[in-house]
Amino acid sequence: MLKMLWMLSRHIANEIKKTDPYGPGSAEVLTYAIAIKLNWYLCLILTGLLGFILGHFFEALLAIIAFAALRRFSGGVHLKSLMVCAILCAVVFAALPLIPVNKEFTIMLTALSGVIILWKAPKFFEEVNPSCFDPYLKWISLAIIIVNFLILSPVIALSFMLQAITLLPQGGE
């Protein structure tokens, strides 16, 4: 399936370059960017499918969207393989709603996520698109987490905790 993802990405990139040969980015750069987008859609579809099978469709989608929203501003470690990422994300986000979490633990997870964000965010391995928001990414991330103190969603708390963990040092770092 990974090969199909790259083949489709390469095909789309080549078609774009045929249409606009002088457009920004090489075919290789476009292939990579398209593969990342297709991987996101695959994660979303697989999460929704597994969430539906497990009887928690909306909660599974809430989990992946909360994770992605925080990750957009806080950064974090990436898996080496897009396919492993898609499958692992789908399984984890579909399973999160099945974990029983009470109100107190929801508050604790949300607070711990906030502490990790304050300590480690933002964590980016490549400065691809610097923006005027860069100095505020930590605070935007924290604001996103603070919203869960109002909502008190166990699924969001678990998603935020998973995202915060991706900021922690990995082996050899």
Backbone as CSV, one residue per row, in Angstrom:
resi,resn,N_x,N_y,N_z,CA_x,CA_y,CA_z,C_x,C_y,C_z
1,MET,0.818,-1.190,0.000,0.000,0.000,0.000,0.867,1.263,0.000
2,LEU,2.011,1.193,0.705,2.917,2.333,0.721,3.404,2.649,-0.694
3,LYS,3.728,1.609,-1.423,4.192,1.809,-2.789,3.107,2.486,-3.632
4,MET,1.855,2.083,-3.383,0.744,2.703,-4.115,0.620,4.180,-3.756
5,LEU,0.826,4.504,-2.490,0.759,5.891,-2.045,1.816,6.730,-2.756
6,TRP,3.041,6.216,-2.816,4.126,6.944,-3.487,3.906,7.010,-4.991
7,MET,3.403,5.924,-5.579,3.141,5.924,-7.021,2.063,6.945,-7.375
8,LEU,0.998,6.980,-6.581,-0.070,7.952,-6.813,0.459,9.369,-6.622
9,SER,1.243,9.582,-5.586,1.835,10.903,-5.335,2.730,11.327,-6.497
10,ARG,3.556,10.409,-6.964,4.452,10.710,-8.090,3.649,11.029,-9.347
11,HIS,2.578,10.257,-9.587,1.743,10.489,-10.765,1.107,11.880,-10.706
12,ILE,0.546,12.240,-9.559,-0.078,13.553,-9.407,0.959,14.662,-9.583
13,ALA,2.132,14.489,-8.988,3.202,15.491,-9.107,3.643,15.654,-10.563
14,ASN,3.791,14.547,-11.260,4.193,14.619,-12.672,3.136,15.309,-13.523
15,GLU,1.868,15.066,-13.212,0.795,15.744,-13.955,0.810,17.244,-13.675
16,ILE,1.068,17.604,-12.444,1.162,19.026,-12.097,2.314,19.669,-12.852
17,LYS,3.468,18.993,-12.890,4.638,19.547,-13.587,4.416,19.624,-15.097
18,LYS,3.649,18.673,-15.649,3.318,18.749,-17.090,2.464,19.978,-17.369
19,THR,1.516,20.237,-16.478,0.615,21.374,-16.650,1.339,22.692,-16.427
20,ASP,2.238,22.706,-15.444,2.957,23.927,-15.088,4.426,23.596,-14.842
21,PRO,5.200,23.393,-15.927,6.594,22.966,-15.754,7.476,23.972,-15.021
22,TYR,7.101,25.244,-15.013,7.925,26.252,-14.366,7.392,26.637,-12.986
23,GLY,6.389,25.910,-12.524,5.802,26.183,-11.216,6.789,25.890,-10.100
24,PRO,6.470,26.361,-8.905,7.398,26.184,-7.781,7.558,24.714,-7.399
25,GLY,8.752,24.352,-7.033,9.024,23.002,-6.546,9.310,22.013,-7.659
26,SER,10.226,21.111,-7.365,10.540,20.044,-8.312,9.489,18.946,-8.182
27,ALA,9.497,18.012,-9.110,8.571,16.878,-9.053,8.802,16.066,-7.775
28,GLU,10.055,15.959,-7.329,10.368,15.203,-6.120,9.771,15.866,-4.876
29,VAL,9.908,17.185,-4.813,9.357,17.924,-3.673,7.835,17.824,-3.681
30,LEU,7.235,17.968,-4.848,5.780,17.833,-4.952,5.329,16.427,-4.571
31,THR,6.071,15.409,-5.006,5.720,14.026,-4.668,5.693,13.850,-3.159
32,TYR,6.697,14.360,-2.481,6.769,14.246,-1.021,5.596,14.964,-0.361
33,ALA,5.329,16.190,-0.795,4.244,16.975,-0.195,2.888,16.302,-0.422
34,ILE,2.692,15.774,-1.609,1.434,15.095,-1.921,1.314,13.806,-1.110
35,ALA,2.408,13.086,-0.944,2.389,11.850,-0.145,2.004,12.150,1.299
36,ILE,2.488,13.254,1.842,2.142,13.649,3.213,0.637,13.927,3.310
37,LYS,0.108,14.654,2.331,-1.334,14.946,2.328,-2.155,13.673,2.187
38,LEU,-1.774,12.805,1.257,-2.503,11.552,1.066,-2.441,10.686,2.325
39,ASN,-1.304,10.717,3.009,-1.164,9.959,4.249,-2.138,10.486,5.304
40,TRP,-2.291,11.807,5.391,-3.245,12.395,6.333,-4.664,11.904,6.026
41,TYR,-5.028,11.916,4.735,-6.367,11.455,4.361,-6.535,9.969,4.670
42,LEU,-5.492,9.195,4.447,-5.537,7.761,4.764,-5.712,7.563,6.274
43,CYS,-4.972,8.316,7.082,-5.131,8.249,8.550,-6.563,8.561,8.949
44,LEU,-7.109,9.613,8.383,-8.460,10.039,8.711,-9.491,8.974,8.318
45,ILE,-9.359,8.437,7.120,-10.302,7.417,6.638,-10.192,6.141,7.472
46,LEU,-8.976,5.681,7.719,-8.793,4.460,8.509,-9.284,4.646,9.947
47,THR,-9.019,5.823,10.523,-9.492,6.103,11.882,-11.019,6.094,11.908
48,GLY,-11.631,6.757,10.945,-13.092,6.764,10.875,-13.666,5.371,10.698
49,LEU,-13.056,4.585,9.831,-13.520,3.214,9.578,-13.406,2.354,10.837
50,LEU,-12.233,2.377,11.466,-12.053,1.605,12.700,-12.946,2.125,13.826
51,GLY,-13.086,3.432,13.908,-13.974,4.014,14.917,-15.408,3.565,14.707
52,PHE,-15.834,3.504,13.461,-17.185,3.034,13.141,-17.350,1.568,13.539
53,ILE,-16.363,0.751,13.198,-16.410,-0.680,13.540,-16.479,-0.872,15.051
54,LEU,-15.735,-0.054,15.792,-15.705,-0.172,17.253,-16.869,0.551,17.941
55,GLY,-17.686,1.234,17.138,-18.856,1.903,17.699,-18.588,3.275,18.280
56,HIS,-17.471,3.894,17.906,-17.103,5.217,18.428,-16.577,6.102,17.298
57,PHE,-17.354,6.201,16.229,-16.923,6.939,15.036,-16.547,8.385,15.359
58,PHE,-17.474,9.135,15.963,-17.226,10.556,16.215,-16.116,10.778,17.236
59,GLU,-16.056,9.932,18.243,-15.011,10.059,19.254,-13.629,9.780,18.661
60,ALA,-13.553,8.809,17.749,-12.280,8.506,17.085,-11.835,9.690,16.233
61,LEU,-12.779,10.296,15.510,-12.433,11.473,14.712,-12.045,12.648,15.612
62,LEU,-12.721,12.794,16.740,-12.347,13.830,17.708,-10.911,13.621,18.184
63,ALA,-10.545,12.376,18.436,-9.194,12.063,18.917,-8.139,12.484,17.895
64,ILE,-8.323,12.138,16.632,-7.306,12.457,15.618,-7.271,13.961,15.331
65,ILE,-8.426,14.602,15.356,-8.462,16.047,15.090,-7.819,16.824,16.238
66,ALA,-8.081,16.421,17.476,-7.451,17.082,18.633,-5.930,16.923,18.565
67,PHE,-5.480,15.709,18.264,-4.053,15.424,18.147,-3.433,16.304,17.063
68,ALA,-4.067,16.331,15.891,-3.530,17.091,14.753,-3.514,18.592,15.027
69,ALA,-4.555,19.086,15.688,-4.619,20.527,15.987,-3.462,20.936,16.896
70,LEU,-3.221,20.148,17.939,-2.117,20.463,18.844,-0.773,20.271,18.149
71,ARG,-0.661,19.206,17.376,0.606,18.896,16.700,0.998,19.984,15.706
72,ARG,0.015,20.612,15.095,0.271,21.665,14.109,1.120,22.793,14.705
73,PHE,0.896,23.067,15.979,1.601,24.177,16.618,2.749,23.736,17.527
74,SER,2.696,22.506,18.031,3.728,22.064,18.977,4.821,21.227,18.323
75,GLY,4.557,20.687,17.133,5.541,19.822,16.484,5.611,18.478,17.167
76,GLY,6.684,17.739,16.881,6.869,16.429,17.492,7.589,15.477,16.573
77,VAL,7.922,14.330,17.126,8.657,13.296,16.387,7.747,12.663,15.336
78,HIS,8.340,12.317,14.210,7.623,11.618,13.141,8.095,10.173,13.071
79,LEU,7.193,9.298,12.684,7.578,7.912,12.430,8.335,7.852,11.107
80,LYS,9.144,6.838,10.944,9.989,6.721,9.746,9.182,6.377,8.494
81,SER,8.063,5.665,8.663,7.282,5.191,7.523,5.886,5.809,7.533
82,LEU,5.454,6.330,6.389,4.117,6.890,6.284,3.049,5.828,6.509
83,MET,3.281,4.624,6.006,2.282,3.563,6.148,2.155,3.132,7.612
84,VAL,3.281,2.992,8.297,3.244,2.648,9.721,2.499,3.751,10.475
85,CYS,2.753,4.985,10.115,2.079,6.123,10.739,0.569,6.014,10.546
86,ALA,0.130,5.774,9.328,-1.308,5.712,9.032,-1.983,4.594,9.815
87,ILE,-1.381,3.428,9.815,-1.989,2.272,10.494,-1.964,2.458,12.008
88,LEU,-0.821,2.865,12.546,-0.709,3.068,13.991,-1.665,4.157,14.470
89,CYS,-1.715,5.255,13.743,-2.623,6.338,14.117,-4.071,5.860,14.116
90,ALA,-4.465,5.152,13.079,-5.845,4.670,12.992,-6.184,3.768,14.173
91,VAL,-5.294,2.845,14.490,-5.543,1.917,15.597,-5.609,2.680,16.921
92,VAL,-4.642,3.549,17.152,-4.589,4.287,18.425,-5.790,5.212,18.574
93,PHE,-6.094,6.014,17.554,-7.180,6.986,17.691,-8.552,6.324,17.742
94,ALA,-8.695,5.182,17.093,-9.961,4.442,17.185,-10.099,3.783,18.553
95,ALA,-8.973,3.435,19.172,-9.010,2.762,20.475,-9.120,3.736,21.648
96,LEU,-8.667,4.965,21.492,-8.693,5.927,22.605,-10.070,6.063,23.258
97,PRO,-11.159,6.135,22.487,-12.474,6.265,23.139,-12.872,5.052,23.986
98,LEU,-12.173,3.954,23.825,-12.487,2.746,24.592,-11.832,2.751,25.976
99,ILE,-10.922,3.695,26.204,-10.206,3.767,27.483,-11.051,4.559,28.485
100,PRO,-11.438,3.915,29.590,-12.247,4.641,30.573,-11.384,5.628,31.361
101,VAL,-11.803,6.882,31.370,-11.065,7.936,32.080,-12.079,8.781,32.847
102,ASN,-11.866,8.919,34.156,-12.781,9.740,34.952,-12.388,11.220,34.882
103,LYS,-13.199,12.064,35.506,-13.001,13.514,35.445,-11.649,13.925,36.027
104,GLU,-11.281,13.355,37.158,-10.028,13.733,37.806,-8.820,13.369,36.939
105,PHE,-8.865,12.188,36.338,-7.757,11.757,35.482,-7.707,12.593,34.208
106,THR,-8.871,13.002,33.714,-8.931,13.897,32.550,-8.226,15.209,32.874
107,ILE,-8.496,15.753,34.045,-7.852,17.004,34.467,-6.345,16.792,34.617
108,MET,-5.956,15.667,35.211,-4.534,15.382,35.411,-3.806,15.227,34.069
109,LEU,-4.394,14.481,33.132,-3.769,14.303,31.812,-3.641,15.637,31.078
110,THR,-4.686,16.444,31.157,-4.662,17.753,30.496,-3.570,18.636,31.105
111,ALA,-3.474,18.654,32.426,-2.447,19.461,33.110,-1.041,18.964,32.764
112,LEU,-0.842,17.655,32.779,0.471,17.099,32.450,0.857,17.410,31.008
113,SER,-0.105,17.337,30.111,0.154,17.707,28.710,0.601,19.162,28.626
114,GLY,-0.060,20.039,29.392,0.315,21.451,29.406,1.728,21.667,29.917
115,VAL,2.105,20.935,30.949,3.468,21.045,31.498,4.501,20.612,30.455
116,ILE,4.246,19.493,29.792,5.184,19.007,28.765,5.273,20.006,27.618
117,ILE,4.147,20.569,27.212,4.138,21.576,26.137,4.967,22.789,26.543
118,LEU,4.787,23.264,27.772,5.572,24.414,28.239,7.064,24.098,28.264
119,TRP,7.401,22.871,28.583,8.787,22.452,28.711,9.444,22.213,27.357
120,LYS,8.740,21.572,26.418,9.388,21.075,25.204,8.932,21.698,23.883
121,ALA,7.759,22.297,23.842,7.251,22.797,22.558,7.871,24.150,22.225
122,PRO,7.961,24.484,20.977,7.712,23.634,19.810,8.940,22.808,19.457
123,LYS,8.687,21.678,18.832,9.776,20.793,18.427,9.600,20.460,16.951
124,PHE,10.432,21.095,16.137,10.394,20.865,14.698,11.771,20.411,14.245
125,PHE,11.782,19.453,13.352,13.044,18.953,12.842,13.476,19.689,11.593
126,GLU,12.534,20.334,10.935,12.853,21.102,9.733,12.099,22.412,9.812
127,GLU,12.776,23.484,9.555,12.097,24.769,9.480,11.667,24.968,8.037
128,VAL,10.495,24.454,7.707,10.026,24.484,6.332,9.403,25.824,5.991
129,ASN,8.465,26.265,6.800,7.742,27.500,6.525,7.752,28.400,7.751
130,PRO,8.858,29.086,7.999,8.860,29.992,9.152,7.772,31.051,8.967
131,SER,7.164,31.449,10.075,6.120,32.463,9.987,6.244,33.430,11.161
132,CYS,5.409,34.448,11.126,5.415,35.433,12.208,4.846,34.841,13.496
133,PHE,4.200,33.663,13.417,3.638,33.021,14.602,4.656,32.185,15.367
134,ASP,5.830,31.933,14.802,6.819,31.053,15.432,7.114,31.384,16.899
135,PRO,7.284,32.645,17.265,7.566,32.927,18.681,6.404,32.590,19.617
136,TYR,5.223,32.408,19.056,4.025,32.179,19.866,3.536,30.742,19.833
137,LEU,4.235,29.840,19.152,3.750,28.469,18.981,3.538,27.746,20.310
138,LYS,4.445,27.932,21.250,4.295,27.312,22.577,2.999,27.788,23.235
139,TRP,2.724,29.078,23.134,1.566,29.657,23.813,0.268,29.297,23.099
140,ILE,0.317,29.199,21.786,-0.854,28.737,21.032,-1.150,27.287,21.414
141,SER,-0.100,26.467,21.509,-0.261,25.066,21.916,-0.880,24.983,23.307
142,LEU,-0.386,25.794,24.216,-0.915,25.788,25.576,-2.383,26.233,25.597
143,ALA,-2.721,27.231,24.789,-4.112,27.699,24.717,-5.039,26.584,24.226
144,ILE,-4.571,25.804,23.269,-5.360,24.672,22.765,-5.613,23.682,23.899
145,ILE,-4.585,23.410,24.685,-4.731,22.474,25.803,-5.680,23.024,26.863
146,ILE,-5.579,24.304,27.151,-6.422,24.925,28.179,-7.913,24.782,27.850
147,VAL,-8.246,24.762,26.579,-9.646,24.583,26.174,-10.221,23.297,26.771
148,ASN,-9.391,22.261,26.911,-9.925,21.012,27.461,-10.254,21.117,28.948
149,PHE,-9.737,22.106,29.649,-10.156,22.318,31.039,-11.616,22.791,31.085
150,LEU,-12.081,23.398,30.001,-13.486,23.820,29.914,-14.381,22.675,29.440
151,ILE,-13.869,21.899,28.480,-14.650,20.806,27.889,-14.617,19.550,28.758
152,LEU,-13.452,19.271,29.322,-13.193,18.066,30.127,-13.500,16.784,29.350
153,SER,-12.985,16.725,28.129,-13.156,15.534,27.298,-12.035,14.537,27.573
154,PRO,-12.373,13.321,28.009,-11.343,12.300,28.218,-10.599,11.951,26.927
155,VAL,-11.305,11.911,25.811,-10.689,11.572,24.526,-9.673,12.647,24.129
156,ILE,-10.045,13.900,24.300,-9.124,14.999,23.982,-7.928,14.962,24.927
157,ALA,-8.151,14.702,26.205,-7.045,14.628,27.174,-6.059,13.533,26.774
158,LEU,-6.562,12.367,26.385,-5.684,11.276,25.953,-4.927,11.641,24.676
159,SER,-5.611,12.278,23.738,-4.953,12.704,22.498,-3.851,13.721,22.766
160,PHE,-4.152,14.691,23.626,-3.152,15.702,23.966,-1.951,15.062,24.659
161,MET,-2.199,14.099,25.522,-1.097,13.429,26.211,-0.220,12.683,25.208
162,LEU,-0.844,11.993,24.266,-0.061,11.298,23.224,0.789,12.284,22.433
163,GLN,0.192,13.404,22.073,0.943,14.409,21.317,2.086,14.967,22.161
164,ALA,1.840,15.231,23.412,2.903,15.754,24.293,4.054,14.760,24.395
165,ILE,3.734,13.479,24.436,4.783,12.455,24.514,5.689,12.500,23.300
166,THR,5.152,12.895,22.126,6.003,12.964,20.921,7.024,14.085,21.007
167,LEU,6.889,14.954,22.001,7.865,16.041,22.189,9.040,15.613,23.069
168,LEU,8.860,14.540,23.799,9.897,14.094,24.739,11.066,13.486,23.983
169,PRO,12.251,13.545,24.578,13.436,13.012,23.901,13.278,11.524,23.559
170,GLN,13.700,11.190,22.372,13.698,9.804,21.925,15.099,9.239,22.123
171,GLY,15.253,7.951,21.965,16.561,7.315,22.138,17.643,8.006,21.333
172,GLY,18.728,8.388,21.971,19.861,9.001,21.277,19.756,10.496,21.131
173,GLU,18.660,11.092,21.531,18.509,12.539,21.389,19.181,13.282,22.506
